[in-house]
């Protein structure tokens, strides 16, 4: 029967919590300027803005309805 020799030495890693780790140098965005938006990105952001405004208005209406303010207006 052939025997297999294992010459692999296991590596050990020390796990360090991010709060206890040494702070790294952050990248500076100073002097980068504006990023050019493609028309598709501009349309997507406009649609997202409209959606968020609509949802905010619907939430406001629902809160006013639950508070009983909407029923007194009708």
GINOR-V968692 format. One record per run of one state. SS is the DSSP state (A for helix, B for strand, O for the rest). FROM is the first residue (numbers start at 1). TO is the last residue. Records with the same first field share a line. If there is no record, write none. Layout:
BEGIN
SS = FROM-TO, FROM-TO
END
This chain:
BEGIN
O = 1-17, 21-38, 68-68, 74-74
A = 18-20, 39-67, 69-73
END
